[in-house]
Amino acid sequence: MRGLIASVVVLGALGFAGCYGSTQPATDITMHGARLHGQGTTNNGPADVFFQLWPSAFPSRVQETPRRNVPGGATGPFAQNTRVQLAFDTEYSFRLCGDEGGGAVCAQTVKFRMPKPTGDAVFGEVPSA
């Protein structure tokens, strides 16, 4: 699953001593989704690392990417592809989050905009035989 994790690493939560995280700009923004990025360090034992994502105009519609467990002492980048269909021509907000067992703490929020199709757009799946 190429899109799930760029390398084993990251985050620590902002409120924990010696740990920090930073949300980085999204890349690979296409009609099918985006790649979310973060950077960080965790020193206080393992942490579950994930992103929260929502349409900027509807902050109550927060979704989470799958959580990945990162060992204590890890540092570096973290990336995941979105796994849900995102609306065209819509601004999304996202942030890197970590949970070391005391509840999730999240880094700053970053935004990106999904592209607008130049014409009609339809997506579907071909059933397997």
C-alpha positions as CSV (number, residue, x, y, z in Angstrom):
1,M,0.0,0.0,0.0
2,R,2.3,2.7,-1.4
3,G,0.0,5.6,-0.4
4,L,-0.4,4.8,3.3
5,I,3.0,5.6,4.8
6,A,6.0,7.4,3.3
7,S,8.3,6.1,6.1
8,V,7.9,4.9,9.6
9,V,8.0,7.9,11.9
10,V,6.4,10.8,13.4
11,L,4.4,12.9,15.4
12,G,4.3,13.2,19.0
13,A,1.6,15.3,20.4
14,L,2.1,19.0,21.0
15,G,1.2,18.8,24.7
16,F,3.8,16.1,25.6
17,A,7.3,17.0,26.8
18,G,9.9,16.4,24.1
19,C,7.4,15.5,21.4
20,Y,6.1,17.7,18.6
21,G,4.4,17.5,15.2
22,S,3.8,19.8,12.2
23,T,1.3,19.5,9.4
24,Q,2.8,20.0,6.0
25,P,1.1,20.9,2.6
26,A,-0.8,18.3,0.7
27,T,0.6,17.1,-2.6
28,D,-0.6,14.9,-5.5
29,I,-4.0,16.7,-5.5
30,T,-6.0,15.1,-8.3
31,M,-9.7,14.3,-9.0
32,H,-9.2,11.1,-6.9
33,G,-7.8,12.6,-3.7
34,A,-4.7,14.0,-2.2
35,R,-1.6,12.9,-0.3
36,L,-1.4,14.4,3.2
37,H,1.9,15.2,4.9
38,G,3.3,15.8,8.4
39,Q,6.6,15.8,10.2
40,G,7.4,15.2,13.8
41,T,9.1,13.4,16.7
42,T,7.9,11.2,19.5
43,N,10.0,10.5,22.6
44,N,7.5,9.3,25.2
45,G,6.8,5.8,23.9
46,P,4.7,4.7,21.0
47,A,2.0,6.9,19.4
48,D,-0.9,6.4,17.1
49,V,-0.4,8.8,14.2
50,F,-3.1,9.9,11.8
51,F,-4.7,12.9,10.0
52,Q,-8.0,14.5,10.6
53,L,-9.7,15.8,7.3
54,W,-12.9,17.9,6.7
55,P,-14.5,20.2,4.2
56,S,-13.3,23.7,5.5
57,A,-16.9,25.0,5.3
58,F,-18.2,22.1,7.5
59,P,-15.8,21.6,10.4
60,S,-18.2,19.2,12.1
61,R,-17.6,16.6,9.3
62,V,-14.2,15.5,10.5
63,Q,-12.9,12.2,9.2
64,E,-9.8,10.3,10.3
65,T,-7.3,8.4,8.2
66,P,-6.3,5.0,9.5
67,R,-4.1,5.2,12.6
68,R,-0.5,4.0,12.3
69,N,1.5,3.0,15.4
70,V,4.9,4.7,15.6
71,P,7.5,3.6,18.1
72,G,8.9,6.0,20.7
73,G,12.0,7.8,19.6
74,A,10.9,8.0,16.0
75,T,11.4,11.1,14.0
76,G,10.8,12.2,10.4
77,P,8.0,12.5,7.8
78,F,4.6,10.8,7.7
79,A,2.2,10.7,4.8
80,Q,-1.1,9.1,3.9
81,N,-3.4,9.2,0.9
82,T,-7.0,10.2,1.4
83,R,-9.2,7.1,1.2
84,V,-12.6,8.7,0.6
85,Q,-14.0,10.4,-2.4
86,L,-13.5,14.2,-2.0
87,A,-15.9,16.7,-3.5
88,F,-14.7,18.6,-6.6
89,D,-13.9,22.3,-6.3
90,T,-14.0,22.2,-2.5
91,E,-11.5,23.5,0.1
92,Y,-10.5,20.9,2.7
93,S,-8.7,21.4,6.0
94,F,-6.5,18.7,7.6
95,R,-4.0,18.3,10.4
96,L,-1.6,15.8,11.7
97,C,-2.6,14.1,15.0
98,G,-1.0,11.8,17.5
99,D,-2.3,9.8,20.5
100,E,0.2,8.5,23.1
101,G,-2.6,7.0,25.1
102,G,-3.9,10.1,26.7
103,G,-6.2,11.3,23.9
104,A,-5.4,12.8,20.5
105,V,-3.5,16.1,20.2
106,C,-3.2,17.7,16.8
107,A,-0.8,20.1,15.0
108,Q,-1.8,23.2,13.1
109,T,-4.4,23.0,10.3
110,V,-3.4,23.3,6.6
111,K,-5.8,23.7,3.7
112,F,-5.9,22.5,0.0
113,R,-8.5,22.8,-2.7
114,M,-9.8,19.9,-4.8
115,P,-9.7,20.6,-8.6
116,K,-12.7,21.6,-10.6
117,P,-13.4,19.3,-13.6
118,T,-13.1,21.0,-17.0
119,G,-16.2,19.1,-18.1
120,D,-18.4,16.3,-16.9
121,A,-16.8,13.8,-14.5
122,V,-18.1,10.4,-13.5
123,F,-16.3,7.8,-11.4
124,G,-17.2,4.2,-11.0
125,E,-15.9,0.7,-10.6
126,V,-15.9,-2.2,-12.9
127,P,-17.2,-5.3,-11.2
128,S,-14.8,-8.2,-11.1
129,A,-15.7,-11.4,-12.9
